[in-house]
Amino acid sequence: MTFKIIKKSMSSQARAGIIETPHGNIETPVFMPVGTKATVKALSPQQIEESGASIILSNTYHLALRPGIEIIQSAGGLHQFMNWKKPILTDSGGYQVFSLSKMRRIQEEGVLFQSHIDGSKCLFTPESVVDLQIGFQSDIMMPLDICSPYPCSKEDASKDLDYTLNWASRAKTHWEKQDTQSLLFGIQQGGVYPDLREKSAKKLIELDFPGYAIGGVSVGEPETIMNRLTDWGCSLLPENKPRYLMGVGLPNNLEYAIHKGIDMFDCVIPTRLARHGQFFLGKERHNIRNQIYSKDLTPLDPNCQCYSCLNFSRAYIRHLFMSKEILAMTLMSMHNIYALINLVKTIRNDILS
Amino acid sequence: MTFKIIKKSMSSQARAGIIETPHGNIETPVFMPVGTKATVKALSPQQIEESGASIILSNTYHLALRPGIEIIQSAGGLHQFMNWKKPILTDSGGYQVFSLSKMRRIQEEGVLFQSHIDGSKCLFTPESVVDLQIGFQSDIMMPLDICSPYPCSKEDASKDLDYTLNWASRAKTHWEKQDTQSLLFGIQQGGVYPDLREKSAKKLIELDFPGYAIGGVSVGEPETIMNRLTDWGCSLLPENKPRYLMGVGLPNNLEYAIHKGIDMFDCVIPTRLARHGQFFLGKERHNIRNQIYSKDLTPLDPNCQCYSCLNFSRAYIRHLFMSKEILAMTLMSMHNIYALINLVKTIRNDILS
């Protein structure tokens, strides 16, 4: 992989760059819509592309359990399986160590999950997680890690970090032995503790990954702490590699982080909010259920150029939503994804000019 | 409106024609996907068009209750409101007299419905139903009628028919006074009784509508009876006007009816089946939940050219379905609609050549 920084902002740490991957180039900073189960919820690949996405994210834990690696491999990888031709980043299952904490046991070897689908036991190791993602032909893979919760004692965060770093090393070693174009990033953990975050960054840099993520954010911490973790991450992780802030976020979070030097983001929020009736209007969120929209023939956001805003009114989308019609979710998801991608693109253009 | 018959079949009563409407021409025979509430379930207008639709159907009763005529009119009509640029046919609410039979009272003036949404009372008269559809700017409108159930005594069917014919006459008179491009069809009723069906056809022909529908089919009757009603309808209704078999249907029903001289069909079945996991494979139906599809990388129908079949495998769509992902319904709906439209188009081409 090559990561090129094309231009640095004069007024902040922001940078505009390009990441080259097997499935094409990604202009950074970039917002990646989430397609956990090999589909960005409620959208066809065509609609994902129309929403402006240049890369999407999918999830190793979920795909490994269903439909399983075998069928994805026989389809020729995840791109073929889901018919998405642009880059894919896959998360490792480390987030599920946090989100499914009652369904897993951490052990030296890896994480033993009890499937949320059928209760069966399945062991995820740093090595098997790399193998799975190579099987998916992911463009960017994440190593198995432990995403510590918030709050988390220093003792626990430290223990989690030791596993994470050991696993990062094993993942890197295993990856280097494979004949693959898939890239492996390192994930910084360490809870809210600066010395742990520093230890984490140091060890990952020693291991020399093609890119680095800041993990353990967007797990319920207040925004001030998210921002602090972003600050530390950006100051500790190398400038010449892509920096990925995992699971973030809302417009303000994206803006803040880009100006601190973050290049990549993913978040379920645009699609999840859409399914609950919320849409972005500039940086604000509004609920389409609101009675005031029932006679409102303007688009969700009059300044937006997405498919939904170019073709439909708030009154129509509200009607769909109140009638529980699926198209409401599709149109709102397209808008919300476009809004975040466009926000990030606008900042990129500001950096460039 | 002009209805031109371009070619008649040598071997059956089938005919290939063209109906001209304010929003463009429709090649007949034609299958019309159903978008009851101003959306064909799970599809964007772009996806409806990609599925081959040249006209869709929507529903006066449902739209009048929600979102209401006012907002549709201020949007500039139903086409503008839902962003569908091709023709729209609207049903009158006569089907809801059957399907919501516990929520309505028939009276000379019209049908008093109790709203299925909020319980409020709303009176639909032959005149108000025409006004509503003119407000929608429907290309083809249906008059208020009574769709008799199956089974139905001759006495009841006769009483229903008397209302229907009286209302058809009032609707026609009212329509003629309006300055509108929307066309009004007549609907034949009369249950399963040949003399009532004959009486119905005679009266409608006297009233001289631009097209005629056969109503009271697809209400639970066996196929032999549906076919008999099709036969009677085609022999009783004029040859030089479009004939529309309401609420039909499955591949075999379409084939049978086209060869008897039917020009137009609508049915919720392709989208409803899709949402329940069933897809058309030729004229058969299969369920995507079936375990045999879990490793099957062929399209839903290997001979189909729809968006779903050109881009996705059974294994992928099954995965989506098992994961309760909305995209499963979208892809299956596109396929099922395309399959029926394509079946009808193929027969049209056979007639032409």
Contacts between the chains, C-beta under 8 A, distances in Angstrom:
chain1	res1	chain2	res2	distance
A	37	B	319	7.6
A	37	B	320	7.8
A	37	B	323	4.8
A	37	B	325	6.2
A	38	B	316	7.3
A	38	B	319	6.8
A	38	B	320	7.8
A	39	B	320	5.9
A	39	B	323	7.9
A	39	B	325	5.0
A	39	B	327	4.7
A	41	B	325	6.6
A	41	B	326	6.3
A	41	B	327	7.7
A	42	B	326	4.3
A	42	B	327	6.8
A	42	B	330	8.0
A	43	B	327	6.9
A	44	B	47	7.5
A	44	B	307	7.7
A	44	B	327	6.3
A	44	B	330	6.3
A	44	B	331	7.3
A	45	B	311	7.5
A	46	B	307	7.8
A	47	B	44	7.6
A	66	B	319	6.6
A	66	B	322	6.7
A	66	B	323	6.3
A	67	B	294	6.9
A	67	B	315	6.7
A	67	B	316	7.9
A	67	B	318	7.7
A	67	B	319	4.0
A	67	B	322	7.8
A	70	B	295	7.4
A	71	B	294	6.9
A	71	B	295	5.5
A	71	B	297	7.8
A	71	B	315	5.2
A	71	B	319	7.7
A	74	B	295	7.2
A	74	B	297	6.5
A	75	B	297	5.8
A	75	B	313	6.7
A	75	B	315	7.0
A	75	B	316	7.3
A	81	B	313	7.5
A	81	B	315	7.7
A	81	B	316	5.6
A	82	B	312	8.0
A	82	B	316	6.3
A	83	B	311	4.6
A	83	B	312	5.8
A	83	B	316	7.7
A	294	B	67	6.9
A	294	B	71	6.9
A	295	B	70	7.5
A	295	B	71	5.5
A	295	B	74	7.2
A	297	B	71	7.8
A	297	B	74	6.5
A	297	B	75	5.8
A	307	B	44	7.7
A	307	B	46	7.8
A	311	B	45	7.4
A	311	B	83	4.6
A	312	B	82	8.0
A	312	B	83	5.8
A	313	B	75	6.6
A	313	B	81	7.5
A	315	B	67	6.7
A	315	B	71	5.1
A	315	B	75	7.0
A	315	B	81	7.7
A	316	B	38	7.3
A	316	B	67	7.9
A	316	B	75	7.4
A	316	B	81	5.6
A	316	B	82	6.4
A	316	B	83	7.7
A	318	B	67	7.7
A	319	B	37	7.5
A	319	B	38	6.8
A	319	B	66	6.6
A	319	B	67	4.1
A	319	B	71	7.6
A	320	B	37	7.8
A	320	B	38	7.9
A	320	B	39	5.9
A	322	B	66	6.7
A	322	B	67	7.9
A	323	B	37	4.8
A	323	B	39	7.9
A	323	B	66	6.2
A	325	B	37	6.2
A	325	B	39	4.9
A	325	B	41	6.6
A	326	B	41	6.3
A	326	B	42	4.3
A	326	B	326	5.7
A	326	B	329	6.5
A	326	B	330	7.4
A	327	B	39	4.7
A	327	B	41	7.8
A	327	B	42	6.9
A	327	B	43	6.9
A	327	B	44	6.3
A	329	B	326	6.5
A	330	B	42	8.0
A	330	B	44	6.3
A	330	B	326	7.4
A	330	B	330	7.6
A	331	B	44	7.4
